[in-house]
Amino acid sequence: MRLTIAEIRRRSPVLAALEKDGKLKIVGSMYHLLGGRVEFCS
């Protein structure tokens, strides 16, 4: 999950800049099929 977030930042300078400026937050999440719980990872 953390590698995917890092890859998004690396491949998209636009999203990385927006995140740096505090206008966007890139986070990963995992949806647990059993129970429907969503676990977020920043």
Short mmCIF file of the C-alpha atoms (twelve columns), coordinates in Angstrom:
data_MODEL
# 
_entry.id   MODEL 
# 
loop_
_atom_site.group_PDB 
_atom_site.id 
_atom_site.type_symbol 
_atom_site.label_atom_id 
_atom_site.label_alt_id 
_atom_site.label_comp_id 
_atom_site.label_asym_id 
_atom_site.label_seq_id 
_atom_site.Cartn_x 
_atom_site.Cartn_y 
_atom_site.Cartn_z 
_atom_site.pdbx_PDB_model_num 
ATOM 1  C CA . MET A 1  0.000   0.000  0.000   1 
ATOM 2  C CA . ARG A 2  2.766   2.458  0.914   1 
ATOM 3  C CA . LEU A 3  4.645   1.623  -2.274  1 
ATOM 4  C CA . THR A 4  1.533   2.384  -4.311  1 
ATOM 5  C CA . ILE A 5  1.127   5.770  -2.608  1 
ATOM 6  C CA . ALA A 6  4.792   6.570  -3.273  1 
ATOM 7  C CA . GLU A 7  4.376   5.531  -6.911  1 
ATOM 8  C CA . ILE A 8  1.371   7.840  -7.350  1 
ATOM 9  C CA . ARG A 9  3.417   10.728 -5.962  1 
ATOM 10 C CA . ARG A 10 6.352   9.841  -8.219  1 
ATOM 11 C CA . ARG A 11 4.320   9.441  -11.405 1 
ATOM 12 C CA . SER A 12 2.073   12.467 -10.956 1 
ATOM 13 C CA . PRO A 13 3.901   15.720 -10.317 1 
ATOM 14 C CA . VAL A 14 0.538   17.523 -10.369 1 
ATOM 15 C CA . LEU A 15 -0.881  15.432 -7.497  1 
ATOM 16 C CA . ALA A 16 2.428   15.595 -5.613  1 
ATOM 17 C CA . ALA A 17 2.451   19.403 -5.874  1 
ATOM 18 C CA . LEU A 18 -1.164  19.672 -4.711  1 
ATOM 19 C CA . GLU A 19 -0.362  17.461 -1.741  1 
ATOM 20 C CA . LYS A 20 2.727   19.513 -0.922  1 
ATOM 21 C CA . ASP A 21 0.606   22.687 -0.969  1 
ATOM 22 C CA . GLY A 22 -1.894  21.097 1.422   1 
ATOM 23 C CA . LYS A 23 -4.708  21.073 -1.139  1 
ATOM 24 C CA . LEU A 24 -4.832  17.293 -1.448  1 
ATOM 25 C CA . LYS A 25 -4.005  14.292 0.694   1 
ATOM 26 C CA . ILE A 26 -3.026  10.999 -0.887  1 
ATOM 27 C CA . VAL A 27 -3.891  8.023  1.294   1 
ATOM 28 C CA . GLY A 28 -4.231  4.316  0.768   1 
ATOM 29 C CA . SER A 29 -6.990  2.162  2.128   1 
ATOM 30 C CA . MET A 30 -7.943  -1.454 2.414   1 
ATOM 31 C CA . TYR A 31 -11.531 -2.657 2.359   1 
ATOM 32 C CA . HIS A 32 -12.152 -5.752 4.452   1 
ATOM 33 C CA . LEU A 33 -14.794 -7.896 2.783   1 
ATOM 34 C CA . LEU A 34 -15.611 -9.557 6.079   1 
ATOM 35 C CA . GLY A 35 -17.357 -6.872 8.112   1 
ATOM 36 C CA . GLY A 36 -17.068 -4.059 5.560   1 
ATOM 37 C CA . ARG A 37 -14.422 -2.190 7.527   1 
ATOM 38 C CA . VAL A 38 -12.131 0.302  5.736   1 
ATOM 39 C CA . GLU A 39 -8.587  0.666  7.045   1 
ATOM 40 C CA . PHE A 40 -6.772  3.866  6.022   1 
ATOM 41 C CA . CYS A 41 -3.025  4.286  5.723   1 
ATOM 42 C CA . SER A 42 -1.467  7.691  5.093   1 
# 
